[in-house]
Amino acid sequence: VSVSETGVEKTEASLANPCIRLAECLPLQLCIEQLRLEDLKKQWRQQRCIRLSPFDLTELRGLRDELVADLRGLQPIETSHTQALVLPLEDGRSEGASAVDRLEVTFRAEQFKSLVQKITGCKPLTRQRCALVAVPPGGHVLPQCFAGEHDCGEVAFALFLTEDWWSEKDGGQFEVYPEEGKPGKVYCPEPGLLLYAAGAGAGITRVLTEDAPQLAVHGIFGSKERQEEAEIVKAQEAPFRICSAEARGKGHRALDNWVSEKFLGADAEGDLRAQFEEASHMKLQGFLNQPFAQRIAAAIDTASAAATLKGWQESGPIQVQRFLAWNQQHDDGAQTCPVGKALEDVANCMASSGFLRYLEAITGVTQASAATLRVRRFRPGLDFQRPANSAQCQLDVILCFEAATPSLRRPKRRFRAQLQALGGADGYVEGTEAYKRTAEAAGILAGPAGIPAPLPALLRLPLRNNVLRLVLRDPRTSHYVEPLQFAAPTSRWDICLTLPVEELPDSGEEEEEANGSKLGGKRAKEQPSEARTAPKRRRKKKN
């Protein structure tokens, strides 16, 4: 038998049993008397996101110092969306570290749950999930639901345990998102507690300091009434610009005025048609002619040197995607942004009836309904698009740009390979609910064990400058855009045209299965390795 400094008798059985050990551990002391509860209630009703200091700061700092001195048990999550160390505080997994034990007991305590209920007015809280999260120097967490998109909770929280000297210049800012792509609130992670609506997107910006991790406990409280599975937002709900008759009129000009001549003419179009029918996807490198390509390259050079660019707005919903979309209304002086204007001119050309007829000629597909068009910018370390499928067969037409300087436009082969490894690629995976199997949908509270294995890519198209990608996919194939890493020297700029096409016949499907291949029809065995990864194609071969 041993006796602790607090006089609590501990037997060998209690030391070996985590439940007994946690029952003996004291939670952090709440200082409720110093809180203005009525003011906090009012703030919560107005914005569903509030900061408060319910714990003694001296005690909180001591706990932080103990944690930082011995960060045992944290496991890395390293995905394109998350670079952090995580220790779930559940089921006695804390491995005996007293500081971790105290954190676990604090959030299980009825006194703390009661405080949260009083402030938020939520239903009685019967369950909680939380984890200790350390974001190391250079790490980040892109916007996601920390508890996972299947967990319907009442209130989410973050207890920041950062160093006292931490400021905005050290990075690691905590962002809370509504459904839009722009954060509703941005907080410097000063020691203290943050309560926000469960289900809201949250992110942690890149940690810039080299001296300490951004340390916090993140979690969620739930009730019996909110056990049902959360409804996940799908990408199709995002608003898109429709290619209108007005846009087609403005962009009407002969193809040879802006398209490289090597892709025009009966012979070239016939060769392209045969290539596309063979593989269901195609890359046209150097698609724009020199005057247009040089104008865009010069505009991107100008944009790289500018501190801010007018005419671009963050687009969501954040559970699905985040990127900057070009706003053609020019409400904020957008006409002064040369790269936006240059891309808009090309986009209007791509919306023209002449270009849509050209697409039908080189692919053999028939447009079924109105197309959608977007001009986008994906910034390094910030933007992404998660897997999403379409309701009907669709032709993806994406014209990408990434060069920011002449040295990047003509790089050595080794540098090009390094640039491609930094992300920004288009990817295609099989499945109508592929977004549910991403690491972002799972959240981070369960640690690395909760991250699903990545889906195998049917097709991956690395980011390349002035390359038009054409990919035909059915409703069972999902498309995504990889985040660019912070180290990427350039943004990804693109014009994305999506063209619903008539339903593809199922002829040849039985023969595909007999050949042991899902893709490519009768010639699946004859195709090179890259072409075999193309999304499913079910259509009759045209003469």
N, C-alpha and C positions, 0 to 999 in steps of 0.2 A: 504494500500500500504506500502511495506517495501523497504528499500534501502540497498543493500549489501555493504560490505566494498569496493568493486570495483566500486561502484557507479551505478550498474545496477539496474534499477527499476524492482521490482517483485510484481506482483499482486497475489491475492489468486488463480486465475485461473492458473497462470503459476506454482505456487507451487504444484497444484494438478495434473497438466498435465506433465507426464514424458518426452514427446517429447519437450515441451517448456523448461522444466528444463534442459535437456541435451543440447539444443541449446545454453543456457546461460553458460553452464559449459565450462571451458577452457581446451583444450587438453594439454598434456605435450609438452614442448617446444623442437623442433628439433634443433640440432646443426649441420646442414648440412655442414657448412663451414669447420669444423674440420675433416670431413670424406674424405678419399681418394677414390672417387667414381670409378676412373678407375682401381685402384688396387682391389677394391671389385668386380667389374664386371669380372675381370680376374679370381679371386678366384672362383666366382660362376660358371663360364664356366668350370673350371677344376674339381670341386668337389661337386657342388650343395649343399653346406653346409658351411655357413660362420658366424662368430661372428662379431658384431660391437657395437659401443656405440653411438647411434644417439641422446640420451637424456642427459640432464644435470644430472650428478650423484647425486648432492646435492638435486635436486628436486625429483629424483627417490627414494632416501633414505627416504626423508620426507614422500613421498607417501606410501612407504613400512611400515614405523613406524605407520602411521595412520591406515593402513589396519590391521596390527598385533594387534593393540590395540582394534579393534572392528571388528572381523571376523563374522559379522552377515550374515545370509542368506545362508551360505555354507551347503550343504547337503551331507551325507556320501554315498559313493559307496563302498560296502564291498562284493567283490566276490573273488574267488580264484586267479584271475588275477590282481585285483585292490583293493587297500585300500587307499582311498583318500577322501578329502572333495572338493566339486565342486559347483561353482556358475556360471551358464551360463550368459554371458553378452550380452543378446539379448532382444529386444522388451521392453526395459524399466523395466527389472525385478530387478533392483539394489536396490529397496526399500529405495532410498534416501540417501545412504551413499556416501558422497562427493568424497571420494577416488575411490570408484568403478565407480561413474559417470565419473570421469576424465579418467579412463582407457577405459571405453566404448567409450567416445568421441574421445580419441586419435586414436583408431584403425579404427574409421569411417571417420576420417578426410582425405580429399583429399590430403593434403600435405604428409601424411604418405604413403598413397597408391602410390602416385607419386614416392616417394623415392624407394619403393619396386620395382616398375616397371622399374625404371632406372637401378637398380642394377642387376635385374634378366633378363630383356629383355622380360618379359612375356606380354601377351595380357592385354588390359585395365581391371582393377579389378573392378567388379561391385557388389560384395557381400563378406561378411565376416562372419565367425562364430568364437566365442572365448569364453573362460571361465576362471575364476579365480580358480586355483587348488592349494590346500594345502595338501601336503603329510605329515602326522603327524609322530612323532617318531615311528619307527617300521613299517611304511607303505611303500608301493612300488607300482609301476605300471609295470606289465610285458609287453613285447613288443607287440604293437598293433598300428593301425592307429588311432591317437587321434580323428580325425574328423569322423571316421567310414569308413568302406570299400565301402560304396555306394556313398560317396561324392568325386567327381572328382574336385579337386582344382588345382590351379596354384602353390601357394607357402604356405608352413606351417611356423609358427613362434612360438617362445617362448620368453617371456620377463621375465627374472629371477628377483625376488624381495627378494632374500635371504639376510641373515645377512652378514655384512662385514667380520666377522671372519670365515665364512664357508670355509672348505677345504675338500680335498678328504677323510680324515679320518672321516668326519661327514656323509659320505654316500650321498644318494640322487643324484648320478651322472646321468646325462642325456645322454642316448645312442641313437644314430641314426643308423638304420640298413639298409643295402641293402637287397636283397632277401635272402642272406645266413644267417646262424644262428649266425655269429660273427658280433658284432657291427663295422660299418665302422669308426665311431667317438664316442668318449666318452668325455663329457664336465663336468667340475666342474661348478655348477650353480652360478657363480659369477654374480653380478648385471649387466645387459646388455641384448642385443637382439641377438637372434639366428634365422637365416633364413635357411630353408632346403626344399628339394623337397617335394611337397605334395604327399601323397600316400606312403611315406617311413615309415617303422616301427619305432617306438620310444618307449623307456621305461625309467623308473626311478628306479634306484636301491634302495635297502632298506635304509631308513633314520636311521642312527646310533646314531646321537646326540639326547639327551633328552631335549635340551634347546630351540628348535624352529622347526617349520615345514619348509619343502622345499616349498617355495611359488613362484608361477609363473603364468603368463597369457599365455595360450596355444590357438592357433587358426589357421585358414586357410583362405586364400583369393582365390576367384574363379572368373571366367569370364563367360559370356554368352555362349561362345564356348565350355565350359567344364561342361555342365549341365547333360550330359548323365551319366548313372550309370556306376560305375567303374567295371571292370572285376575282379572277385575275384579269386585268385590263389587257386587251389585245391590240396589236398595232393597227389593225384595220380601223380602229376608232379614232385614230389621229386625223386631224383635218388636212386635206391635201388640196392643192390648187388644181382645178380642172382646166384642161387645155381648151380654151374657149375659141369661138369663131374670131373674136377680136384678136386674140394672140396669133392665130393662124394667119390672119391678114397682115399683121405687123411683121411677122417673120417670113413672109413669102418672098423668096428669092431663089434663083436657080441654084441647084446643088453644086455645080462646078464653081460657084462663087465662094464657097466655104468648105466643101469636102475635098479631100485630097483626090487628085485625078486617078490615082491607081485603084480606087475603089469604084470608079464610075465606068459606064459603058456596058454593052451587052455581054461581052466576053467576061469582064470582071464580075459582073453581077451573077452570071451563070456559074462561075467557079465558086463564088461565095455561097450561092444557093446549095450547091452540091456539098460543100463543106459543112454547112449548117444542118442539112438534112441527115448527114452522117453522124453528127455528134450532139445536136440540140444545143450547142453553145459555140461561141466564136469570139475571138478577140481581134479587133482591127487596130493595129498599132500605127500611130501617126495619122489618125483619122482626119483631123482638121488640117487644112492647107497652111502653108507657112505664114501668110499674113495674119490669119486668125490665131494660130498657135503662138506666134511671137507677141501679139498684142496681149494675150492672156498671161504669158510668161512675164512680160514687163509689168503687168498689173499686179501679179503675185509678188514680184520683187518689191513693189511699192507697198503692198499690204504688209509684208514681213517687217518693214521698217516702221510702220505706223503703230502708235500706242493703242489706239482704238479705231474701229471701223464702223461707220454709220451705215444703217440700212439692214443690219443683221439682227435677228432676235432668236433667243433660245427657244427651242421647240421640244415638246414632250409628246405624250405623257411620260413622266420620268421612269415609271415601272417598265417601259418598253424601249425608250430611246431618248437620247439627248444630242442635239446638234444645233448649229446656227443656220437658220433658214433666211434666205434673201427676201426682204420685204419690198415688193415692187411699188408700194404706195409712196415711198420716198418722203414719209412724214417728218423724218428727222434729218433732212439734208443728205439722204442716201445717194443723191446724184454725185456727191463728191467722192464716192468710193469707186475707184476705177475697176477693181476686180469684180465687184458686184455688177457693174454696168456691162463689162465685157462678157461675163457669164450669162447675163440676162439676154444679150443679143444672140448668143449661140442657142440659148434655151428657146427663144422665139423661133429660130430657124428649125429646131428640132420639133416644135409644135406645129409646123406648117404641114399642109396637106401633101405637098410634094415629098417631104421626108417620110411621112407615114406610108405613102405609096412605095417609096424606096425600100422601107423595112419589109413590107409585104412581098416585094419582088425578091429580096435576098434571103428571106426565111421561109416563104411559102405559107405563112399563117395568115389568117383573116381577122381583122379587128372586129370585136363583138360589141364593144360599148366605149364610152368616153375614156380617153387616156388621162392619166394624172402626171403632173410635172412638178419637180422641186429643184431648186438650186441650193446646195448645202455646203457647209464647211464643218469638218470634223477636226477639232483641235487636239494636239498631243496631250495625253493624260487626262482628258476631260470628257470626250464625246464617244458615243457608241450607238449601236442599234442591235437589239436582241433578236433572236430567231422569230420570224413571223411568217405565216403562210397566207395565201390569198384564197378568196372564196371560189374562184374559178381559175381555169388555165390562164396563164399570164406570160407575157414576154417582158423581161427586164432589159431595159436599154440604159446603160450607165456609162457616161463619159467622164473619166477621172483626170485630175491634174494634181501634181504634187511638187513639181520643181519650183524652187524659190530662187535659185541662182544659176548662172551658166555652168558652174562646176557640178551642180546637181543634175542639170539636164544632160550632161555628157560624162557621167561618172565612170570610173573603172568598174570592171565586172565584180571585183571583190566588194567594193563599196556598195554597189547595187544590191548584192546579196545581203549585206548588213542592213541596208535600208528596208528591204522586204521583210526581214526578221523583226522589225520594229512594229509590225501590225498594220492596221488600216486596210486589210484585205476584205474582199467580198467572199462569203462562205455560204454553202448550201448543205443542209442536212435533211434527212428523211423524217417525216412525222408532222402531224398537224398540231401537236402540243409540245413541240421541241422546246419552247420557252420554259416549260415547267421543269425541264431537266437540266437547266443551266445552274451554275454555281450561284448566280445572283438571285435566282428564285428561291434557293434554299436558305439564303441568309448566312450569318456568321455565328449565331449564338451556339450552334451545336459543334463548332470547331471543324477541323478538317474531316472528321468522321461523317459530318452531315453533308459534305460536298459530293454530289453525284459525279460519276465518271463522265468525261466529256463525250458527246456524241461524235461518232466518226463522220468526217466531212465527205459528202459526195463529190464536192467540187470546191476548190479554194483558188481564188484569182487574186494574186498579189497586187498591191497598189503600183500602178505604172502611169507615167505621164502621157497625156493625149492618146489614150487607148479607149476605144469604144467596146464595151462588153455587151454581148447579146446572149441571154440565157432564157430558154423556154422551160417553164416548170408547171407542174400540175398542182392541185390543191393539197397534195400530200407532201410537198416539198417546201421547206422553210428557208428563208434568206436572212442573213445577218451581216453586220459590218463590225469587224474587230476594232477595239479601241487602239489608237496609236499610243505607243509608250511615250513617257515624258522626254526620253532621249531623242525622239524623232526630230529631225531638223526642219520639218515642214508640216503644215496642215494637209489634210486631204480635202480637196475641193472637187465637187462633182455636180453633174446635172443628171438627175434620175428621172427617167420617163418609164412609166409602167403602162403596159398596153394589154388590157383584157382581150383574149382571143377566143375564137369559136372552139367548142368542145372538141378534143382530139379523139378520133376513132380508136377503138380498142383492138384493131386488127393487128395480128402479129403477137399479141400478148401471150397466147398459149405457146407459141414457138419460142418466145423469150424464156419462159419458164422451163421448157424442154431443154434449151441450151444452157441452163443453169445461170443465166444472167438476167438481172432485172432491167438493165438499161440498154438503149441503143438499137433495139429491134433486131432484125435478121443479121446485121453485120457486127453484132456485139463482140464476137470472138476475134474479129479482124482489126478492131480499133486499138490504137496505142493506149498506154496505161492512163494518161491524163483524160482521154476521151471516155474511158470506161467509167469515170467518176461522175459523168454528167447526170443531172436529175432525170427522172423517168420521162420517157417520150413515147406516146402512143398515138401515132398518126400514120396514115397510108403514105407510102413513098410516091411522090409525084414525078411524072416523066419530065 
